[in-house]
Amino acid sequence: MGTYDVDVVVLGLGPGGEYAAQKLAEGGLDVVGVERDLVGGECPFYGCIPTKMMIRAADALGEARRVPQLAGEADVRPDWGSVATRIDKQATNHWQDDSHVERLEGAGVRIVRGEGRLDGPGRVRVGEDTYVGARGVVLNVGTSPARLPIDGLDATPYWTNREIVKVTELPDSLVVIGAGPIGCELAQAFARFGTKVTLLEVADRILAPEEPESSELMTRVFRDEGIRVEVGLTIERVDHGSDAAGGYRISTERGEVRADQLLVAAGRSFNLPGIGLDTVGVDPNAKSVDTDERLRAGERLWALGDITGHGAFTHVSMYQGEIAVRDILGQDGPAADYRAVSRVTFTDPEVGSVGLTESQAREAGLEVRVGLADLAESSRGWIHDVGNDGLLKLVADAERGVLVGATSVGPSGGEVLGLLALAVHAEVPLERLASMHYAYPTFHRAVDVAVRSLL
Ligand SMILES: Cc1cc2nc3c(=O)[nH]c(=O)nc-3n(C[C@H](O)[C@H](O)[C@H](O)COP(=O)(O)OP(=O)(O)OC[C@H]3O[C@@H](n4cnc5c(N)ncnc54)[C@H](O)[C@@H]3O)c2cc1C
């Protein structure tokens, strides 16, 4: 039991916290990082990286299955074992060699293992010890899978993203509850490996926060690939192993769905209950932690990542980490700006988007103009042939003549998004976008078609 004086305590070492701890230590400060689980957070171990490794393999399979149509016969035998081994190797590397820990300790950060709790301004308690940050505390405690209030669910051993990244044997059938980015990505990956997948969504469309055009296109793609997609339905009850067949029985108002496994991918809960926000004058019942443009959340408190409510993305967490570091070190630099947050759902086709959707722009009272292009009808789409589903949708503020949002669905849709994210971020005038060179025959050349349809 003791009290330890340092410069900064980073509570939770997700991507933003890890980044901030390292940079602050490199900036000469005495930094303690408190972590109860794996240093690096959700993204490297249970989130972005292992799921994208599955998707990389599933996409290779999906593409290989297109070979007969494009180049003659091909023999494609899926082998989940090699994916599981690759993910396990990646995870084991992290768990055993702990490259994240090495990086932080190499920068001079002291890592304290355990459950931390705010205990007044600048103070974090871990067990019997208290760490006092003279400059303050950086809070980066992230999220956990949300627990859904569905009858019977808690009594079943369902999968979340935590369990699914450790799967070594494929189930014959899988029900996915939640058709957001995580549910959609994993539904398609498992389906491509041969699992019979049913995707259930309470909203009236999949990928509901995205443009309706994206939802419609992805629903068609999923159904063409044999995924059963059910939207706008209420799940009444979940039972497990209650009959000879075992497995899951999901009761909905439209009848029963049975499957060997169940993945719940419907929402995330902030790891805020009991974290001690009340001890630093922050409303403990608020939906997220309010921050200013320097990521300050209260007296000697900065907050980063998913808990700030600016999107659950690794790049946002790290972006915020950089701003908080500058503020703590007393350095100048741009303030936080969320106009051009980009996001990608790594399905095939990828669904990339940035800034406002059309309906968000209208709700914001902007004079909205919309530009559209069908990727399949572009030169590159025609050449690409099978697997060329995609679209571009641009949302312009006609008054200012700039884009305020954009969607890029297609093969490499997330990469094409880069051009559009720059346009929204830098407020490039539409005439300037229409006057640039777009290499032929690229997918991004379809941006030109969409821009011209706006003018
Ligand atoms: C399946 C999945 C796929 C994803 N894919 C992508 C993607 O492709 N791209 C993308 O940008 N984002 C993706 N995300 C989101 C991304 O993982 C998060 O946005 C990212 O990890 C940033 O989160 P964070 O900084 O808020 O902290 P987190 O990564 O959630 O980390 C918080 C850390 O705080 C620790 N902690 C919590 N409470 C305490 C406590 N009391 N004491 C000590 N430690 C504590 C936790 O153990 C954890 O290590 C995905 C998420 C999931 C689940």
The ligand as an ORCA input file, in Angstrom:
! r2SCAN-3c Opt
* xyz 0 1
  C     -14.611     -6.907    -33.469
  C     -14.159     -5.475    -33.547
  C     -13.622     -5.006    -34.725
  C     -13.179     -3.700    -34.800
  N     -12.646     -3.257    -35.974
  C     -12.212     -1.995    -36.075
  C     -11.616     -1.524    -37.284
  O     -11.496     -2.254    -38.255
  N     -11.171     -0.245    -37.320
  C     -11.305      0.604    -36.259
  O     -10.885      1.763    -36.354
  N     -11.865      0.181    -35.105
  C     -12.312     -1.084    -34.989
  N     -12.871     -1.501    -33.813
  C     -12.984     -0.552    -32.687
  C     -11.651     -0.447    -31.955
  O     -11.244     -1.685    -31.458
  C     -11.732      0.590    -30.816
  O     -12.321      1.764    -31.282
  C     -10.312      0.857    -30.356
  O      -9.812     -0.255    -29.672
  C     -10.190      2.115    -29.510
  O     -10.765      1.902    -28.266
  P     -10.357      2.722    -26.992
  O      -9.153      3.546    -27.241
  O     -11.550      3.427    -26.495
  O      -9.921      1.603    -25.904
  P      -9.985      0.014    -25.908
  O      -9.293     -0.549    -27.083
  O     -11.370     -0.435    -25.626
  O      -9.064     -0.283    -24.655
  C      -9.393      0.118    -23.363
  C      -8.453     -0.545    -22.392
  O      -8.748     -0.108    -21.071
  C      -8.655     -1.228    -20.175
  N      -9.488     -0.929    -19.016
  C     -10.817     -0.738    -18.959
  N     -11.198     -0.447    -17.705
  C     -10.089     -0.489    -16.943
  C      -9.842     -0.282    -15.557
  N     -10.820      0.042    -14.711
  N      -8.568     -0.397    -15.111
  C      -7.558     -0.735    -15.966
  N      -7.738     -0.931    -17.290
  C      -8.990     -0.798    -17.764
  C      -9.172     -2.382    -21.003
  O      -8.710     -3.604    -20.499
  C      -8.587     -2.072    -22.382
  O      -7.329     -2.645    -22.562
  C     -13.302     -2.831    -33.681
  C     -13.839     -3.300    -32.484
  C     -14.271     -4.605    -32.411
  C     -14.845     -5.099    -31.105
*
